[in-house]
Amino acid sequence: MKKLIMVLCIIFIGCEANQNRENANWDFDSSTGDYIQWQSDNDFANEMTNAGMEYLYNFEYDKSMVFFEKALEYDPSLFGPHVVLAGFAINGSDKQKMHIEKAKENVEDNNETSKLFVKLLDNPREPFWPLGNKGSHELWKKMREIEPKGKLIHYYFAFTKPTNEEVIDELNILLKEIVEKEGDNESLAVSGDHSFMEAPIYNSLGYLHYWIGEKEKSKEYFEKYIDVYPDGYNSYDSMGEWYFNEKDYESALTYYKKAREINPRAMSANNKIRNINQMNK
């Protein structure tokens, strides 16, 4: 039975990696700037890391963890996966401490941007820890000053802005750079295909506009999210949450069930389906 489970896990990882192969092998040239040094000399580690990043952007954390852990199996010298996995680990746990220790150890020979990225681990744990909490603004700002072309840097830098309105403005700047290839020349990417970031930006803008009371605009962004990320479960989960918050539980249930259909382990969708079913009793 254990062997069967192991085989199934390998098949799952292989299939998912193949689905993300185009993204994993993007033509990003790290020599064109002082970017966070995520990449490895091991192609399989790069596939796992890039797939993990796509799921991380889309808040599909269960899948993201699988790929980051696999990346470290292929290349134990990486620091980036340790940073993310430290954020997933239980606060104060031995596992979290191990990931923090390894991230700091592995980054010692990397560039300043990478060291600042790992320094995020010194911040108190908050939502989005250690990537996008408000207390990390100065670190992301420094990273952006060192390498304004870095899209991961730009994305998480946006979330550290003081107000939701400022976050919205910054994400729209990033979105225009990615989709229309227009913006500040210092900030425009010079290599790589960053189109996979379009979907999570729509998701983030959907929530941000809801939080400032612009509900119809919020819904439009969630609809765009589904359009560009139809095979992911989080896009349907987000749309379900919009309807749930509007107390349209029938419509919410439709989207949550779609999310569960794509990923039966989708925790948020499963919890909300359970809540709605209890309310309907």
N, C-alpha and C positions, 0 to 999 in steps of 0.2 A: 504493500500500500504506500509506504514511504517513497519507494522508487517511482511509483505511478505519479504521486504528487510532484516529485522533483521533475519528472518528464513534462508534466503539464505546465509547471512553472517556466521551464525552458521554452516550451512552445509559445506560451503567453508572451514572454519577453521577446522572443524572436519575431512573432507576428507584429507586436507593437513597434518593435524597432524598424521592421520593414515599412510599416505605415509612416514612420517618421524619417525614413532614410533620406528623402529629398531635403528635408529641413536639416538633418544631421550633417549632411555633406555640403552645406551651403559654402559658397566660395569666399568666405570671410578671410581677409588677410590681416592677421594680428600684427604684422610688422608695420602697418600704416598708422599706428598710434600707440599711446600708452594705456591700452585697455586693461581691464581686469583679466588676468591670465588664466582663464578657465580651461583653455585647450591643453590637450595631451599629445604626446608623440604616438599614442596608441589610438588607432582609428575606432576601435570598438568602444573605448572609454569615451571618445568624443561623441559617438552615436548615443550612448547612454546619457551623457551629460546634457546634450542638446534636447533630447526627448524629455528628460526630466525638467529642463527649463520651460519647455512649452507647457507641460502639465502644471508646473508651478505658477506660471503666469495666469493660467486659467483656473486656479484654485482647485485643481483635481489632485489633491495632496496624496491620496492613497497610491495613485499611479506614479506620481512624482518621486515618492520615497523609494519605490522599487527600482527606478532607473538610476537614481543617485547612489544607492547602495551597490548596484551592479557596476557603476562607473568606478567605484573604489576597488572593486574586485579586479578590474582590468588594470587600474593604475592607482595603487595605494599612495602615490606621492602627491595626488591632487589635494588642493585645499578647499576649492569651491563647494564640492558636495558635502564636506564636513560642516561648513558654515550653515548650509540649508538643513542638514540632518540634525544639527544642534538645535535649530529652531523648532523642529518637529518633536524632538525628545521631551520627555517629562521634565519640567523645570527642577533643577537641582539633582537630577538623577545621575548615576554613574555613567550612563550612556551619553548624556549631554556633556558631562565633564570630559569624557574621552574625545568626543567630536571637537570640542573647543580646544583641547590640548593638541590634537592632531592638526587642526586648521592652523594654529599658531606655529607649530613646528614645521609644517610643510610650506608655509608662505615665506620663510626666512630668506630664501634666495630669489624671491620674485620682486617685481617692481613696486613703486610707492603706491600706485592705485590699488594693487592687490593687497598690500599691507593695510591700507585704510579700510578696504572691504572687510578683512578679517577683524579689524578693530571694532567693527559693529557689534561683535560678540561681547564687548565690555559694557554695552548699554543694558539698562534694566529691561526685563522682559515685558513686552507690551503686545497688543495686536500687531500683526505683521512682523513681530520680532523674528530675526534681527534686521530685517530688510527695510521696512518702510515706516517705522514709527517716528513720531515727531522729534523725539530726542536725538535722532541720528542725522538731523538736517545738516549740521556743520560738516560731518564726515562725507555725506553725499555731495555737498557743495564743493568741498575740496577735490573730490574725485572728478566732479564735472569741470572744475577749473583746469585740472591736469589734462583730462581727455573729454572735451565737449562732444566728440563724435560718438562716444559710447552710448548705445541705445538702452542697454540694461541700466546703466548709470542714470540716464535721463528719465527712464520710467520710474525708478524708485525715488529719485530726487524729487519728482513731481509730488509724490505722496507725502513728503515731509514739509511741504508748504504749509503755512499757518492756518489757512482757511480753505473750506471746500471750494469756494469760488476760485481761489488761486490755483488749487490742484487742477480744477477743470481747465483753466486757461493754459496751464503748462502741458497737460495731456493733449489738448487740441493742437498745440505747437508741435508736439512729438508726432501726433497722428498725421499732420500735414507733411512733415518730413518723410514719414514712412510711406504714405499712400501717394502723395503728389510729388514727392522729391523736391519740395520747396521749403525754403527757410533760410536761416542764418548760415552762411557758407562755412563758418567755423564749426557749426553743429551738424551739418549734413554728413551722413555716412559716405565713405569713399569706397567701401567694398561690402559685399554680403547682401543677402536678401532678408530683410527684416519684416516681410509681410505677415509672418506668423504672429507678430505682435499686435496687428490690427484688431483681432478678435478680443483679446483681453482688455484693450483700451476701451472698446465699446462697452464691455461689461462694467468696467470701472466708472465710465461716464454715466451709465444707467443708474448705478447706485448713488453717485454723487448728485445727480440732478434730482433724484427722489428725495435725498436728504435735505436739499434746499427748497423743496416744495414744488419743483417743476416735474409733476408726475407724468404728464403726457410725453414730454421730451424724454423722460426716463424710459418710458415704454418703447419709444422709437429706437432708442439705443439697444435695448434688450432684443428687439426684433432684428436689428442689424447684426447683433451678436449671433443669433441663431442662423442668420443667412450665411455668415462667413465661417461659422463653426458648427455645422449641422451634425457632425459625428461625435461631438463632445457632449458629455452629460451635463456639464455645469451651465451651458447656455440655456437649457430647458429648466434647470433648477432655478436660475436667476429669474426667468420669466414666471415661473411658478411662485416665487417669492413676491414678485410684484403683485400678482393677483391675490395672493394670501394676505398681504398687507392691506389690500383694498377690500378685503373680506368677501371676495368672489371665490369662494372655496371650490366650487365646481370646476371653474376654469383652472384654478391652481392645481387641482388634483390631476387634470389632464396633462399638464406639463411635468408635474412631479413623477407621474407614471411613465412618461416618456424618458425622463432622466434615469429612472430605475430600470427601464427596459434596456437602455444602453449600458448601464453599469448597475447590476443588481446590488452592489455593495455601497451605493451612493448614500452615505449616512444622512445627510441633510434631507434628501428627498424621502428616504424611508421614514425618518422621524416625522416629517410633515404629513405624509400619507397616513401614518398612524394617528396623528393628532386630529386630522380631518375626519377620519373614520370614527373616532371616538365622539367627536362633536355631532356626527350624524346619527348616533345611536338613539 
